[in-house]
Amino acid sequence: MIVVAPVFREEPLMRAVWENIKRRRGQVILVGSGQAVKDPASYFLSLVALGARAYLVDPWPLKPEGSFVVVDGKRGVIGPLVAGFADPEGKTRELREDEVAKWYAYGFALARSGVAFTYDPETEALGHILRRLGFRR
């Protein structure tokens, strides 16, 4: 499964990705912008901590707000604001079979062009504690 989104805020979508990670049904690859790491409403760090592979792309090539694409090789959905491809009524829609293959290839191309990102919540928590105690800046 490849998930291409700038910030990973869409709760129903992220719940579906989380279920996929939890059930270990193949690998999950997240492709996001630098904002995905910084945004307090983003599910990005949580999904990476649960085992998704992640890549950051800068500058972000798609429209920054409300755009996302999820494809698993056979099926996919596209968010309402992906410029030029989204539903004219502004709704999330399923991708046609020919679109799935193109977005799957595009998602992999974005991942290859991005920088691999890792996140370990225990290490981050320890670093936060050490900064609060004044042992680290």
C-alpha positions in Angstrom: 0.0 0.0 0.0 1.3 3.4 -0.9 -0.2 6.5 0.8 0.7 9.9 -0.8 -0.4 12.8 1.3 1.2 16.1 2.4 0.2 16.0 6.1 -1.7 12.8 7.0 -4.6 14.4 8.8 -7.7 12.6 7.4 -8.8 10.4 10.3 -10.9 7.8 8.5 -8.1 7.3 5.9 -5.4 7.0 8.6 -7.5 4.5 10.5 -7.6 2.3 7.4 -3.8 2.6 7.0 -3.4 1.8 10.7 -5.5 -1.3 10.3 -3.4 -2.4 7.4 -0.2 -1.9 9.4 -1.7 -3.7 12.4 -2.7 -6.8 10.4 0.7 -6.8 8.7 -0.9 -7.1 5.2 2.1 -6.2 3.2 4.3 -3.2 3.5 2.9 0.3 3.9 4.8 3.2 2.3 4.0 6.7 3.3 5.1 9.6 1.1 4.7 13.0 2.7 5.9 16.6 2.9 8.1 18.0 5.6 4.9 19.4 7.2 3.8 15.8 7.9 6.4 15.6 10.7 5.8 19.1 12.1 2.0 19.2 12.0 0.5 18.5 15.4 -2.7 17.1 13.8 -0.8 14.7 11.6 -0.9 10.9 12.0 2.4 10.5 10.2 4.7 10.0 13.2 2.3 7.5 14.7 2.1 5.4 11.5 5.9 5.4 11.1 6.3 4.3 14.8 3.9 1.4 14.1 6.0 0.2 11.2 5.3 2.0 8.0 8.2 3.0 5.8 8.3 6.7 5.2 9.8 9.2 2.7 9.7 12.9 2.8 9.5 14.9 -0.5 10.5 18.6 -0.6 9.1 20.6 -2.3 5.7 18.9 -2.3 4.5 18.3 -5.9 0.8 18.2 -5.3 -1.7 20.7 -3.8 -0.8 21.0 -0.1 -4.2 20.9 1.6 -6.7 18.0 1.3 -4.9 16.1 -1.3 -4.2 12.4 -0.8 -4.0 9.2 -2.8 -4.0 5.7 -1.5 -3.3 2.7 -3.7 -2.6 -0.9 -3.0 -1.9 -2.1 -6.6 -5.4 -3.2 -7.3 -7.6 -0.5 -5.8 -7.3 3.1 -4.7 -8.9 6.3 -3.6 -8.1 9.9 -4.3 -8.9 12.8 -2.2 -11.2 15.7 -3.1 -8.5 18.3 -3.8 -5.9 16.6 -5.9 -5.7 19.2 -8.7 -7.0 18.1 -12.1 -7.8 14.6 -11.0 -10.2 14.8 -8.2 -14.0 14.5 -8.2 -15.7 17.7 -9.6 -18.1 17.6 -6.7 -15.3 17.7 -4.1 -15.7 14.2 -2.8 -13.2 11.4 -2.2 -13.6 8.9 -5.0 -12.3 5.5 -6.0 -9.8 5.3 -8.7 -10.4 3.5 -12.0 -8.2 0.5 -12.8 -6.1 2.5 -15.2 -5.6 5.3 -12.7 -4.5 2.8 -9.9 -1.5 1.7 -12.0 -0.5 5.2 -12.8 -0.8 6.5 -9.2 1.0 3.4 -7.9 3.9 4.1 -10.2 3.8 7.8 -9.3 3.8 7.0 -5.6 6.9 4.8 -6.0 8.6 7.5 -8.1 7.9 10.1 -5.3 9.2 7.7 -2.7 12.4 7.2 -4.7 12.9 11.0 -5.1 12.3 11.6 -1.4 14.4 11.2 1.7 13.9 8.1 3.9 12.5 9.0 7.3 12.7 7.0 10.5 11.1 7.7 13.9 11.6 5.9 17.2 9.2 7.2 19.9 11.3 5.9 22.8 14.4 7.7 21.6 12.4 10.9 21.0 10.9 10.6 24.5 14.3 10.1 26.1 15.7 13.1 24.2 12.7 15.2 25.3 13.3 14.3 29.0 17.0 15.0 28.8 16.2 18.4 27.2 13.7 19.2 30.0 16.3 18.3 32.7 18.9 20.5 31.0 21.3 17.7 30.0 20.7 18.3 26.3 19.8 21.2 24.0 
